[in-house]
Structures are given as C-alpha cells and as structure tokens.
Amino acid sequence: MMYFVLFLRLFITGTSMATPVTSGNALLVRQYFDEGFHVAPAYERTFAKGIVISAALLKAVLINGAQYLVGVNDDTTPPPVPYDTNQGFGRISLLDSLPLKGGKSFDMTFKDRRVLSAGQKDKMEFQIDTRGGKCESKDLSATLVWTDEPARSYCKQCLMNDLDMKVLHNGLEKYPNGRSSRDSINNVERVRLEVYDDDVISIEIKATTLASEEQDYAFVMTGCFKPLTDKYESKQETIPPAGTYRTVHESSFTFDWRTLDWKLQIVVGVGLVGVVALVLCFLCKLCC
C-alpha cells in the first residue's frame, strides 16, 4: 500500500494534474469576487458588493500572484529561471494573489472591462507604503490581460489587438515578461519589482495597435501601496453585480442514500462498483 501511495505521489504529475488544480483555483477566484471579498481594506465577505468578473481578470489574478519555481524534479533539466519554458509565469498561489482578512497582509487594486480605442491610454500612479511594517509584501506585481480577437489559422503574427503596459519604477522603465523591450506577441504582460517605502510606481496602459475598433482589458496589482493620481481615456463598461440570492451553509454536509430517486440510486451504485473494479484491477497488475 505504501508503494502504491508513493507511486501516485511520484508519477501523477504534468498537465493532467495541473489542469484540475488550476480549474479549482479559478473557481475560488470567481467566488472571491462574487462574494465581495475584494472590498478594501477589510477583505472579508461582503455580499452586497459582489461582482461577476471577466475571464480576463480571472486570468490576470492567477498569473499576477504566481510564484517562481526554484527547481525541477529532473536531473537533466537546468535550474529554472522566470519566464522560461519550464515554468512560464510560475506556480499558482492564491495566498499571494488575493488578500484576505487573517491571511497575508498586502494591498490589491484592479480594473475590469475598461475599453480602449486605438491610441488611447490610461495612467495610474502609486507610492509604496508598508505602513510601518503592517503591510508584509516586499514585491510589487502588476499584470495586464485582454481577450484578443481571433486570428487566422497558421498565423505568424497572431496578436490582433496589441496593448502595452508601461511601468516606471522611480522613473526607470521596466519591461514585461522578463523582456528588455515592449511585448508585441502576448496578450498577457506582467511586471514584478522589488520595492521599498516611498518608491513611486507609474503605470500606463495603451492601445498601441488595434485590428478592431476597441479592446477591453483587465488589470490587477498587488503589493504595499497607496494611490496618488490616475487619468483614464478609456470608458468603463458595466461590471455585473453578483446574484442577489445565495445560500451559505455553515453546518457540515450530510448525505442520505434513501432520499435519492431509485434511478439515481442505480446509476450511483453502478458507478461505485465500476470504480472499485478498476482499483482492484490496477492493484492486481501492480502486485503481479
């Protein structure tokens, strides 16, 4: 049995495991905003403030808080570096993506469904403020995501609408995705900085080239900061409020087989028998 457990731990890896883990995390992100946990500074459940976020913001949140890997379980693979083919943006970590009361102490600001026309730009300026150590984050992470228009099959330059995020750290420009120049290939741009109290961060989001008339975007930033100024040329689309009717069960879940319809009992029973048979078959092959 121990061998069986070790076998599972060692070999159930890869995209087959990453996909369900990411899906589960994505569901938690959507629930976070749906139930109003995003409202600063409390970051606790506020049903009246719940919103339905776009797919772009959900993706931005997951990528923005992802943590760099420090190694790969493969002796032939060189140590990973940020944005390489082994880790990309890193490992999903909701603890570093979403502030919660009682969790890690950091600030979050976000924009969703803001719509830019060609040449328009939005500007925001912030100052790093750890509030005497009460805010714990030593890094600042900012991520821009947009859902691009579909490109043609077999395209070489597949990005249709090119937005750019320009980040200035105390006046010095920092480029996204580990690059040394602007990114005209991807519809995700992330900048992560090591910052200190009183540093000034300026962010500009610009619609550089558009194939369509306009493009909406999502933006999220986490760290320890306070807003200074902002100026928007984009227009804000309506962010739908979350559903009014919710049921939250604080008690533990109970299941009574007798309450199921007889047809459903048969389906569940056959399914359980099938699962047991597969497990037994697998164990027999493993031991023989």
Residue pairs with C-beta under 8 A, 6 or more apart in sequence:
3 286
4 283
4 286
7 286
13 73
21 92
22 62
22 92
25 62
25 92
25 94
26 58
26 62
28 94
29 53
29 58
29 61
29 62
29 94
29 97
29 98
30 53
30 58
32 38
32 98
33 50
33 51
33 52
33 53
33 57
33 242
34 50
34 51
34 52
34 242
34 243
35 45
35 46
35 47
35 50
35 242
35 246
36 45
36 46
36 47
36 48
36 49
36 50
36 51
36 242
37 43
37 44
37 45
37 46
37 98
37 100
38 49
38 51
38 98
38 108
38 110
39 46
39 49
40 99
40 107
40 108
42 101
43 99
43 100
43 101
44 100
44 101
47 242
47 246
50 241
50 242
50 243
51 112
51 239
51 240
51 241
51 242
52 239
52 240
52 241
52 242
53 112
53 218
53 239
54 112
54 113
54 147
54 216
54 218
55 147
56 112
56 145
56 146
56 147
56 216
56 217
56 218
57 110
57 112
57 145
57 218
57 220
59 145
59 188
59 218
60 110
60 143
60 144
60 145
60 188
60 218
60 219
60 220
61 97
61 98
61 110
61 220
62 92
62 97
63 89
63 143
63 145
63 188
63 190
64 97
64 141
64 142
64 143
64 190
64 220
64 221
64 222
65 92
65 93
65 94
65 95
65 96
65 97
65 98
65 141
65 222
66 89
66 90
66 91
66 92
66 93
66 96
66 97
67 90
67 91
67 93
67 96
68 80
68 82
68 87
68 90
68 91
69 80
69 86
69 87
69 90
69 91
70 79
70 80
71 79
71 80
72 79
72 80
72 86
77 86
80 86
80 87
82 90
82 178
83 89
83 177
83 178
89 188
89 190
95 103
95 104
96 104
96 222
97 222
98 108
99 105
99 106
99 107
99 108
99 222
104 136
104 137
105 134
105 135
105 136
105 137
106 135
106 136
106 137
106 222
106 223
106 224
107 135
107 137
107 222
107 223
107 224
107 225
107 226
108 220
108 221
108 222
109 220
109 221
109 225
109 227
110 218
110 219
110 220
110 221
111 122
111 217
111 218
111 219
111 220
112 218
112 219
112 239
113 216
113 218
113 236
113 237
113 238
113 239
114 122
114 216
114 217
114 218
114 219
114 232
114 234
114 235
114 236
114 237
115 214
115 215
115 216
115 234
115 235
115 236
115 237
116 122
116 163
116 205
116 206
116 207
116 210
116 214
116 215
116 216
116 217
116 233
116 234
117 207
117 210
117 213
117 214
118 207
118 209
118 210
118 213
118 214
119 206
119 207
120 206
120 207
120 233
120 234
121 204
121 205
121 206
121 207
121 233
122 204
122 205
122 206
122 230
122 231
122 232
122 233
122 234
123 202
123 203
123 204
123 229
123 230
123 231
123 232
124 202
124 203
124 227
124 229
124 230
125 200
125 201
125 202
125 203
125 227
125 228
125 229
125 230
126 200
126 201
126 202
126 203
126 221
126 225
126 226
126 227
126 228
127 198
127 199
127 200
127 201
127 225
127 226
127 228
128 140
128 195
128 196
128 197
128 198
128 199
128 200
128 201
128 223
128 224
128 225
129 135
129 197
129 198
129 224
129 225
129 226
130 136
130 197
130 224
131 224
135 224
136 224
137 222
137 223
137 224
138 194
138 195
139 192
139 193
139 194
139 195
139 223
140 192
140 193
140 195
140 201
140 221
140 222
140 223
140 224
140 225
141 190
141 191
141 192
141 193
141 221
141 222
141 223
142 165
142 167
142 190
142 191
142 192
142 201
142 203
142 219
142 220
142 221
143 188
143 189
143 190
143 191
143 219
143 220
143 221
144 163
144 165
144 176
144 188
144 189
144 190
144 205
144 217
144 218
144 219
145 187
145 188
145 189
145 217
145 218
145 219
146 161
146 163
146 187
146 215
146 216
146 217
146 218
147 187
147 216
148 159
148 160
148 161
148 187
148 215
149 160
149 161
149 211
149 212
149 215
150 160
151 158
151 159
151 160
159 184
159 185
159 186
159 187
160 210
160 211
160 212
161 187
161 207
161 209
161 210
161 211
161 212
161 215
162 184
162 207
162 208
162 209
162 210
163 187
163 189
163 205
163 206
163 207
163 208
163 215
163 217
164 182
164 183
164 184
164 189
164 205
164 206
164 208
165 176
165 189
165 191
165 203
165 204
165 205
165 219
166 173
166 182
166 203
166 204
166 205
166 206
167 173
167 174
167 175
167 176
167 191
167 193
167 201
167 202
167 203
168 174
168 200
168 201
168 202
168 203
169 193
169 195
169 199
169 200
169 201
170 199
170 200
171 200
174 191
174 193
175 181
175 182
175 183
175 191
176 182
176 183
176 189
176 190
176 191
177 183
177 186
177 188
177 189
177 190
182 208
183 189
184 208
193 201
195 201
195 223
195 224
200 228
201 225
203 219
203 221
205 217
205 219
207 214
207 215
216 237
257 265
260 268
